[in-house]
């Protein structure tokens, strides 16, 4: 009984997986593209933040040097 149930589920899963794959190829492409865009935007934002942080750090250093 258990064996037949698992076999049925496996067949069912593989069948649904095939359908899902066919449907999701387009969706996946869009998702991958959106994820890539998101990652790039996050990295760009992080780089900008780092640059801003570095600039402020340099300003602080210059200010300290002037005080001396």
mmCIF file as gemmi writes it, N, C-alpha and C atoms, coordinates in Angstrom:
data_model
loop_
_atom_site.group_PDB
_atom_site.id
_atom_site.type_symbol
_atom_site.label_atom_id
_atom_site.label_alt_id
_atom_site.label_comp_id
_atom_site.label_asym_id
_atom_site.label_entity_id
_atom_site.label_seq_id
_atom_site.pdbx_PDB_ins_code
_atom_site.Cartn_x
_atom_site.Cartn_y
_atom_site.Cartn_z
_atom_site.occupancy
_atom_site.B_iso_or_equiv
_atom_site.pdbx_formal_charge
_atom_site.auth_seq_id
_atom_site.auth_asym_id
_atom_site.pdbx_PDB_model_num
ATOM 1 N N . UNK Axp A 1 ? 0.834 -1.211 0 1 0 ? 1 A 1
ATOM 2 C CA . UNK Axp A 1 ? 0 0 0 1 0 ? 1 A 1
ATOM 3 C C . UNK Axp A 1 ? 0.873 1.266 0 1 0 ? 1 A 1
ATOM 4 N N . UNK Axp A 2 ? 1.811 1.317 0.949 1 0 ? 2 A 1
ATOM 5 C CA . UNK Axp A 2 ? 2.687 2.485 1.07 1 0 ? 2 A 1
ATOM 6 C C . UNK Axp A 2 ? 3.503 2.693 -0.208 1 0 ? 2 A 1
ATOM 7 N N . UNK Axp A 3 ? 4.022 1.577 -0.731 1 0 ? 3 A 1
ATOM 8 C CA . UNK Axp A 3 ? 4.836 1.624 -1.954 1 0 ? 3 A 1
ATOM 9 C C . UNK Axp A 3 ? 4.049 2.242 -3.115 1 0 ? 3 A 1
ATOM 10 N N . UNK Axp A 4 ? 2.822 1.793 -3.281 1 0 ? 4 A 1
ATOM 11 C CA . UNK Axp A 4 ? 1.994 2.303 -4.384 1 0 ? 4 A 1
ATOM 12 C C . UNK Axp A 4 ? 1.694 3.791 -4.188 1 0 ? 4 A 1
ATOM 13 N N . UNK Axp A 5 ? 1.462 4.173 -2.959 1 0 ? 5 A 1
ATOM 14 C CA . UNK Axp A 5 ? 1.178 5.593 -2.668 1 0 ? 5 A 1
ATOM 15 C C . UNK Axp A 5 ? 2.386 6.451 -3.02 1 0 ? 5 A 1
ATOM 16 N N . UNK Axp A 6 ? 3.574 5.996 -2.599 1 0 ? 6 A 1
ATOM 17 C CA . UNK Axp A 6 ? 4.791 6.763 -2.892 1 0 ? 6 A 1
ATOM 18 C C . UNK Axp A 6 ? 5.036 6.823 -4.399 1 0 ? 6 A 1
ATOM 19 N N . UNK Axp A 7 ? 4.823 5.711 -5.077 1 0 ? 7 A 1
ATOM 20 C CA . UNK Axp A 7 ? 4.999 5.674 -6.535 1 0 ? 7 A 1
ATOM 21 C C . UNK Axp A 7 ? 4.04 6.647 -7.205 1 0 ? 7 A 1
ATOM 22 N N . UNK Axp A 8 ? 2.796 6.634 -6.757 1 0 ? 8 A 1
ATOM 23 C CA . UNK Axp A 8 ? 1.785 7.53 -7.306 1 0 ? 8 A 1
ATOM 24 C C . UNK Axp A 8 ? 2.186 8.99 -7.073 1 0 ? 8 A 1
ATOM 25 N N . UNK Axp A 9 ? 2.639 9.274 -5.847 1 0 ? 9 A 1
ATOM 26 C CA . UNK Axp A 9 ? 3.062 10.641 -5.519 1 0 ? 9 A 1
ATOM 27 C C . UNK Axp A 9 ? 4.249 11.065 -6.376 1 0 ? 9 A 1
ATOM 28 N N . UNK Axp A 10 ? 5.199 10.145 -6.565 1 0 ? 10 A 1
ATOM 29 C CA . UNK Axp A 10 ? 6.368 10.45 -7.396 1 0 ? 10 A 1
ATOM 30 C C . UNK Axp A 10 ? 5.946 10.759 -8.821 1 0 ? 10 A 1
ATOM 31 N N . UNK Axp A 11 ? 5.072 9.903 -9.358 1 0 ? 11 A 1
ATOM 32 C CA . UNK Axp A 11 ? 4.582 10.128 -10.722 1 0 ? 11 A 1
ATOM 33 C C . UNK Axp A 11 ? 3.842 11.46 -10.808 1 0 ? 11 A 1
ATOM 34 N N . UNK Axp A 12 ? 2.983 11.672 -9.835 1 0 ? 12 A 1
ATOM 35 C CA . UNK Axp A 12 ? 2.207 12.901 -9.776 1 0 ? 12 A 1
ATOM 36 C C . UNK Axp A 12 ? 3.135 14.111 -9.691 1 0 ? 12 A 1
ATOM 37 N N . UNK Axp A 13 ? 4.137 14.016 -8.825 1 0 ? 13 A 1
ATOM 38 C CA . UNK Axp A 13 ? 5.088 15.114 -8.635 1 0 ? 13 A 1
ATOM 39 C C . UNK Axp A 13 ? 5.852 15.413 -9.917 1 0 ? 13 A 1
ATOM 40 N N . UNK Axp A 14 ? 6.339 14.341 -10.554 1 0 ? 14 A 1
ATOM 41 C CA . UNK Axp A 14 ? 7.106 14.524 -11.794 1 0 ? 14 A 1
ATOM 42 C C . UNK Axp A 14 ? 6.214 15.145 -12.877 1 0 ? 14 A 1
ATOM 43 N N . UNK Axp A 15 ? 4.967 14.713 -12.936 1 0 ? 15 A 1
ATOM 44 C CA . UNK Axp A 15 ? 4.021 15.237 -13.925 1 0 ? 15 A 1
ATOM 45 C C . UNK Axp A 15 ? 3.764 16.725 -13.678 1 0 ? 15 A 1
ATOM 46 N N . UNK Axp A 16 ? 3.475 17.07 -12.421 1 0 ? 16 A 1
ATOM 47 C CA . UNK Axp A 16 ? 3.223 18.471 -12.075 1 0 ? 16 A 1
ATOM 48 C C . UNK Axp A 16 ? 4.488 19.292 -12.26 1 0 ? 16 A 1
ATOM 49 N N . UNK Axp A 17 ? 5.648 18.707 -11.928 1 0 ? 17 A 1
ATOM 50 C CA . UNK Axp A 17 ? 6.92 19.407 -12.082 1 0 ? 17 A 1
ATOM 51 C C . UNK Axp A 17 ? 7.148 19.77 -13.546 1 0 ? 17 A 1
ATOM 52 N N . UNK Axp A 18 ? 6.823 18.831 -14.456 1 0 ? 18 A 1
ATOM 53 C CA . UNK Axp A 18 ? 6.977 19.096 -15.887 1 0 ? 18 A 1
ATOM 54 C C . UNK Axp A 18 ? 6.103 20.27 -16.314 1 0 ? 18 A 1
ATOM 55 N N . UNK Axp A 19 ? 4.854 20.255 -15.866 1 0 ? 19 A 1
ATOM 56 C CA . UNK Axp A 19 ? 3.916 21.335 -16.207 1 0 ? 19 A 1
ATOM 57 C C . UNK Axp A 19 ? 4.425 22.652 -15.634 1 0 ? 19 A 1
ATOM 58 N N . UNK Axp A 20 ? 4.844 22.601 -14.378 1 0 ? 20 A 1
ATOM 59 C CA . UNK Axp A 20 ? 5.336 23.8 -13.694 1 0 ? 20 A 1
ATOM 60 C C . UNK Axp A 20 ? 6.57 24.341 -14.403 1 0 ? 20 A 1
ATOM 61 N N . UNK Axp A 21 ? 7.471 23.444 -14.796 1 0 ? 21 A 1
ATOM 62 C CA . UNK Axp A 21 ? 8.679 23.866 -15.519 1 0 ? 21 A 1
ATOM 63 C C . UNK Axp A 21 ? 8.311 24.579 -16.8 1 0 ? 21 A 1
ATOM 64 N N . UNK Axp A 22 ? 7.377 23.978 -17.552 1 0 ? 22 A 1
ATOM 65 C CA . UNK Axp A 22 ? 6.953 24.591 -18.819 1 0 ? 22 A 1
ATOM 66 C C . UNK Axp A 22 ? 6.375 25.985 -18.576 1 0 ? 22 A 1
ATOM 67 N N . UNK Axp A 23 ? 5.543 26.104 -17.537 1 0 ? 23 A 1
ATOM 68 C CA . UNK Axp A 23 ? 4.929 27.392 -17.231 1 0 ? 23 A 1
ATOM 69 C C . UNK Axp A 23 ? 5.939 28.375 -16.658 1 0 ? 23 A 1
ATOM 70 N N . UNK Axp A 24 ? 6.829 27.857 -15.815 1 0 ? 24 A 1
ATOM 71 C CA . UNK Axp A 24 ? 7.727 28.736 -15.058 1 0 ? 24 A 1
ATOM 72 C C . UNK Axp A 24 ? 8.965 29.199 -15.804 1 0 ? 24 A 1
ATOM 73 N N . UNK Axp A 25 ? 9.235 28.634 -16.972 1 0 ? 25 A 1
ATOM 74 C CA . UNK Axp A 25 ? 10.445 29.05 -17.691 1 0 ? 25 A 1
ATOM 75 C C . UNK Axp A 25 ? 10.407 30.559 -17.92 1 0 ? 25 A 1
ATOM 76 N N . UNK Axp A 26 ? 9.277 31.069 -18.37 1 0 ? 26 A 1
ATOM 77 C CA . UNK Axp A 26 ? 9.136 32.513 -18.606 1 0 ? 26 A 1
ATOM 78 C C . UNK Axp A 26 ? 9.197 33.279 -17.292 1 0 ? 26 A 1
ATOM 79 N N . UNK Axp A 27 ? 8.453 32.785 -16.29 1 0 ? 27 A 1
ATOM 80 C CA . UNK Axp A 27 ? 8.43 33.435 -14.981 1 0 ? 27 A 1
ATOM 81 C C . UNK Axp A 27 ? 9.818 33.44 -14.352 1 0 ? 27 A 1
ATOM 82 N N . UNK Axp A 28 ? 10.508 32.305 -14.467 1 0 ? 28 A 1
ATOM 83 C CA . UNK Axp A 28 ? 11.847 32.187 -13.89 1 0 ? 28 A 1
ATOM 84 C C . UNK Axp A 28 ? 12.796 33.192 -14.521 1 0 ? 28 A 1
ATOM 85 N N . UNK Axp A 29 ? 12.719 33.329 -15.834 1 0 ? 29 A 1
ATOM 86 C CA . UNK Axp A 29 ? 13.578 34.291 -16.526 1 0 ? 29 A 1
ATOM 87 C C . UNK Axp A 29 ? 13.339 35.691 -15.975 1 0 ? 29 A 1
ATOM 88 N N . UNK Axp A 30 ? 12.071 36.057 -15.82 1 0 ? 30 A 1
ATOM 89 C CA . UNK Axp A 30 ? 11.73 37.373 -15.274 1 0 ? 30 A 1
ATOM 90 C C . UNK Axp A 30 ? 12.236 37.513 -13.849 1 0 ? 30 A 1
ATOM 91 N N . UNK Axp A 31 ? 12.044 36.471 -13.045 1 0 ? 31 A 1
ATOM 92 C CA . UNK Axp A 31 ? 12.481 36.496 -11.643 1 0 ? 31 A 1
ATOM 93 C C . UNK Axp A 31 ? 13.992 36.627 -11.552 1 0 ? 31 A 1
ATOM 94 N N . UNK Axp A 32 ? 14.704 35.853 -12.381 1 0 ? 32 A 1
ATOM 95 C CA . UNK Axp A 32 ? 16.174 35.891 -12.373 1 0 ? 32 A 1
ATOM 96 C C . UNK Axp A 32 ? 16.646 37.29 -12.75 1 0 ? 32 A 1
ATOM 97 N N . UNK Axp A 33 ? 16.033 37.849 -13.782 1 0 ? 33 A 1
ATOM 98 C CA . UNK Axp A 33 ? 16.407 39.197 -14.219 1 0 ? 33 A 1
ATOM 99 C C . UNK Axp A 33 ? 16.151 40.216 -13.113 1 0 ? 33 A 1
ATOM 100 N N . UNK Axp A 34 ? 14.983 40.108 -12.473 1 0 ? 34 A 1
ATOM 101 C CA . UNK Axp A 34 ? 14.644 41.044 -11.398 1 0 ? 34 A 1
ATOM 102 C C . UNK Axp A 34 ? 15.592 40.881 -10.221 1 0 ? 34 A 1
ATOM 103 N N . UNK Axp A 35 ? 15.934 39.623 -9.901 1 0 ? 35 A 1
ATOM 104 C CA . UNK Axp A 35 ? 16.878 39.361 -8.809 1 0 ? 35 A 1
ATOM 105 C C . UNK Axp A 35 ? 18.249 39.944 -9.126 1 0 ? 35 A 1
ATOM 106 N N . UNK Axp A 36 ? 18.692 39.758 -10.38 1 0 ? 36 A 1
ATOM 107 C CA . UNK Axp A 36 ? 19.988 40.294 -10.797 1 0 ? 36 A 1
ATOM 108 C C . UNK Axp A 36 ? 19.985 41.81 -10.693 1 0 ? 36 A 1
ATOM 109 N N . UNK Axp A 37 ? 18.903 42.431 -11.158 1 0 ? 37 A 1
ATOM 110 C CA . UNK Axp A 37 ? 18.78 43.89 -11.074 1 0 ? 37 A 1
ATOM 111 C C . UNK Axp A 37 ? 18.805 44.34 -9.621 1 0 ? 37 A 1
ATOM 112 N N . UNK Axp A 38 ? 18.076 43.617 -8.768 1 0 ? 38 A 1
ATOM 113 C CA . UNK Axp A 38 ? 18.028 43.938 -7.343 1 0 ? 38 A 1
ATOM 114 C C . UNK Axp A 38 ? 19.419 43.853 -6.732 1 0 ? 38 A 1
ATOM 115 N N . UNK Axp A 39 ? 20.129 42.765 -7.032 1 0 ? 39 A 1
ATOM 116 C CA . UNK Axp A 39 ? 21.483 42.571 -6.489 1 0 ? 39 A 1
ATOM 117 C C . UNK Axp A 39 ? 22.418 43.681 -6.95 1 0 ? 39 A 1
ATOM 118 N N . UNK Axp A 40 ? 22.357 44.015 -8.237 1 0 ? 40 A 1
ATOM 119 C CA . UNK Axp A 40 ? 23.233 45.063 -8.77 1 0 ? 40 A 1
ATOM 120 C C . UNK Axp A 40 ? 22.911 46.406 -8.133 1 0 ? 40 A 1
ATOM 121 N N . UNK Axp A 41 ? 21.618 46.697 -7.972 1 0 ? 41 A 1
ATOM 122 C CA . UNK Axp A 41 ? 21.226 47.971 -7.366 1 0 ? 41 A 1
ATOM 123 C C . UNK Axp A 41 ? 21.69 48.037 -5.911 1 0 ? 41 A 1
ATOM 124 N N . UNK Axp A 42 ? 21.577 46.907 -5.207 1 0 ? 42 A 1
ATOM 125 C CA . UNK Axp A 42 ? 22.018 46.854 -3.811 1 0 ? 42 A 1
ATOM 126 C C . UNK Axp A 42 ? 23.53 47.071 -3.732 1 0 ? 42 A 1
ATOM 127 N N . UNK Axp A 43 ? 24.284 46.419 -4.623 1 0 ? 43 A 1
ATOM 128 C CA . UNK Axp A 43 ? 25.744 46.557 -4.613 1 0 ? 43 A 1
ATOM 129 C C . UNK Axp A 43 ? 26.142 47.991 -4.953 1 0 ? 43 A 1
ATOM 130 N N . UNK Axp A 44 ? 25.449 48.584 -5.933 1 0 ? 44 A 1
ATOM 131 C CA . UNK Axp A 44 ? 25.722 49.969 -6.318 1 0 ? 44 A 1
ATOM 132 C C . UNK Axp A 44 ? 25.434 50.892 -5.135 1 0 ? 44 A 1
ATOM 133 N N . UNK Axp A 45 ? 24.296 50.666 -4.477 1 0 ? 45 A 1
ATOM 134 C CA . UNK Axp A 45 ? 23.92 51.467 -3.306 1 0 ? 45 A 1
ATOM 135 C C . UNK Axp A 45 ? 24.964 51.329 -2.206 1 0 ? 45 A 1
ATOM 136 N N . UNK Axp A 46 ? 25.405 50.082 -1.983 1 0 ? 46 A 1
ATOM 137 C CA . UNK Axp A 46 ? 26.413 49.826 -0.95 1 0 ? 46 A 1
ATOM 138 C C . UNK Axp A 46 ? 27.716 50.544 -1.297 1 0 ? 46 A 1
ATOM 139 N N . UNK Axp A 47 ? 28.104 50.492 -2.563 1 0 ? 47 A 1
ATOM 140 C CA . UNK Axp A 47 ? 29.323 51.177 -2.997 1 0 ? 47 A 1
ATOM 141 C C . UNK Axp A 47 ? 29.192 52.679 -2.781 1 0 ? 47 A 1
ATOM 142 N N . UNK Axp A 48 ? 28.044 53.234 -3.123 1 0 ? 48 A 1
ATOM 143 C CA . UNK Axp A 48 ? 27.816 54.668 -2.918 1 0 ? 48 A 1
ATOM 144 C C . UNK Axp A 48 ? 27.908 55.013 -1.443 1 0 ? 48 A 1
ATOM 145 N N . UNK Axp A 49 ? 27.28 54.178 -0.615 1 0 ? 49 A 1
ATOM 146 C CA . UNK Axp A 49 ? 27.333 54.391 0.83 1 0 ? 49 A 1
ATOM 147 C C . UNK Axp A 49 ? 28.776 54.352 1.316 1 0 ? 49 A 1
ATOM 148 N N . UNK Axp A 50 ? 29.551 53.369 0.82 1 0 ? 50 A 1
ATOM 149 C CA . UNK Axp A 50 ? 30.958 53.244 1.207 1 0 ? 50 A 1
ATOM 150 C C . UNK Axp A 50 ? 31.724 54.493 0.805 1 0 ? 50 A 1
ATOM 151 N N . UNK Axp A 51 ? 31.469 54.97 -0.418 1 0 ? 51 A 1
ATOM 152 C CA . UNK Axp A 51 ? 32.143 56.166 -0.921 1 0 ? 51 A 1
ATOM 153 C C . UNK Axp A 51 ? 31.798 57.359 -0.024 1 0 ? 51 A 1
ATOM 154 N N . UNK Axp A 52 ? 30.511 57.492 0.315 1 0 ? 52 A 1
ATOM 155 C CA . UNK Axp A 52 ? 30.077 58.57 1.195 1 0 ? 52 A 1
ATOM 156 C C . UNK Axp A 52 ? 30.758 58.458 2.553 1 0 ? 52 A 1
ATOM 157 N N . UNK Axp A 53 ? 30.792 57.232 3.077 1 0 ? 53 A 1
ATOM 158 C CA . UNK Axp A 53 ? 31.432 56.992 4.366 1 0 ? 53 A 1
ATOM 159 C C . UNK Axp A 53 ? 32.913 57.365 4.286 1 0 ? 53 A 1
ATOM 160 N N . UNK Axp A 54 ? 33.565 56.944 3.212 1 0 ? 54 A 1
ATOM 161 C CA . UNK Axp A 54 ? 34.987 57.245 3.027 1 0 ? 54 A 1
ATOM 162 C C . UNK Axp A 54 ? 35.214 58.752 2.951 1 0 ? 54 A 1
ATOM 163 N N . UNK Axp A 55 ? 34.355 59.446 2.199 1 0 ? 55 A 1
ATOM 164 C CA . UNK Axp A 55 ? 34.477 60.895 2.062 1 0 ? 55 A 1
ATOM 165 C C . UNK Axp A 55 ? 34.339 61.571 3.418 1 0 ? 55 A 1
ATOM 166 N N . UNK Axp A 56 ? 33.345 61.152 4.194 1 0 ? 56 A 1
ATOM 167 C CA . UNK Axp A 56 ? 33.133 61.743 5.514 1 0 ? 56 A 1
ATOM 168 C C . UNK Axp A 56 ? 34.325 61.429 6.416 1 0 ? 56 A 1
ATOM 169 N N . UNK Axp A 57 ? 34.871 60.213 6.283 1 0 ? 57 A 1
ATOM 170 C CA . UNK Axp A 57 ? 36.028 59.784 7.08 1 0 ? 57 A 1
ATOM 171 C C . UNK Axp A 57 ? 37.242 60.662 6.736 1 0 ? 57 A 1
ATOM 172 N N . UNK Axp A 58 ? 37.416 60.909 5.429 1 0 ? 58 A 1
ATOM 173 C CA . UNK Axp A 58 ? 38.529 61.748 4.97 1 0 ? 58 A 1
ATOM 174 C C . UNK Axp A 58 ? 38.349 63.162 5.526 1 0 ? 58 A 1
ATOM 175 N N . UNK Axp A 59 ? 37.116 63.667 5.467 1 0 ? 59 A 1
ATOM 176 C CA . UNK Axp A 59 ? 36.822 65.008 5.992 1 0 ? 59 A 1
ATOM 177 C C . UNK Axp A 59 ? 37.168 65.087 7.47 1 0 ? 59 A 1
ATOM 178 N N . UNK Axp A 60 ? 36.791 64.041 8.204 1 0 ? 60 A 1
ATOM 179 C CA . UNK Axp A 60 ? 37.092 64.004 9.639 1 0 ? 60 A 1
ATOM 180 C C . UNK Axp A 60 ? 38.603 64.021 9.864 1 0 ? 60 A 1
ATOM 181 N N . UNK Axp A 61 ? 39.321 63.217 9.091 1 0 ? 61 A 1
ATOM 182 C CA . UNK Axp A 61 ? 40.779 63.164 9.213 1 0 ? 61 A 1
ATOM 183 C C . UNK Axp A 61 ? 41.379 64.539 8.931 1 0 ? 61 A 1
ATOM 184 N N . UNK Axp A 62 ? 40.929 65.19 7.856 1 0 ? 62 A 1
ATOM 185 C CA . UNK Axp A 62 ? 41.435 66.514 7.487 1 0 ? 62 A 1
ATOM 186 C C . UNK Axp A 62 ? 41.157 67.51 8.606 1 0 ? 62 A 1
ATOM 187 N N . UNK Axp A 63 ? 39.944 67.415 9.156 1 0 ? 63 A 1
ATOM 188 C CA . UNK Axp A 63 ? 39.562 68.314 10.244 1 0 ? 63 A 1
ATOM 189 C C . UNK Axp A 63 ? 40.481 68.136 11.439 1 0 ? 63 A 1
ATOM 190 N N . UNK Axp A 64 ? 40.791 66.895 11.788 1 0 ? 64 A 1
ATOM 191 C CA . UNK Axp A 64 ? 41.667 66.586 12.918 1 0 ? 64 A 1
ATOM 192 C C . UNK Axp A 64 ? 43.075 67.135 12.655 1 0 ? 64 A 1
ATOM 193 N N . UNK Axp A 65 ? 43.52 66.99 11.402 1 0 ? 65 A 1
ATOM 194 C CA . UNK Axp A 65 ? 44.853 67.488 11.037 1 0 ? 65 A 1
ATOM 195 C C . UNK Axp A 65 ? 44.907 69.011 11.184 1 0 ? 65 A 1
ATOM 196 N N . UNK Axp A 66 ? 43.83 69.671 10.784 1 0 ? 66 A 1
ATOM 197 C CA . UNK Axp A 66 ? 43.776 71.133 10.881 1 0 ? 66 A 1
ATOM 198 C C . UNK Axp A 66 ? 43.823 71.573 12.342 1 0 ? 66 A 1
ATOM 199 N N . UNK Axp A 67 ? 43.145 70.811 13.2 1 0 ? 67 A 1
ATOM 200 C CA . UNK Axp A 67 ? 43.113 71.136 14.628 1 0 ? 67 A 1
ATOM 201 C C . UNK Axp A 67 ? 44.527 71.063 15.216 1 0 ? 67 A 1
ATOM 202 N N . UNK Axp A 68 ? 45.28 70.046 14.789 1 0 ? 68 A 1
ATOM 203 C CA . UNK Axp A 68 ? 46.666 69.899 15.259 1 0 ? 68 A 1
ATOM 204 C C . UNK Axp A 68 ? 47.495 71.093 14.779 1 0 ? 68 A 1
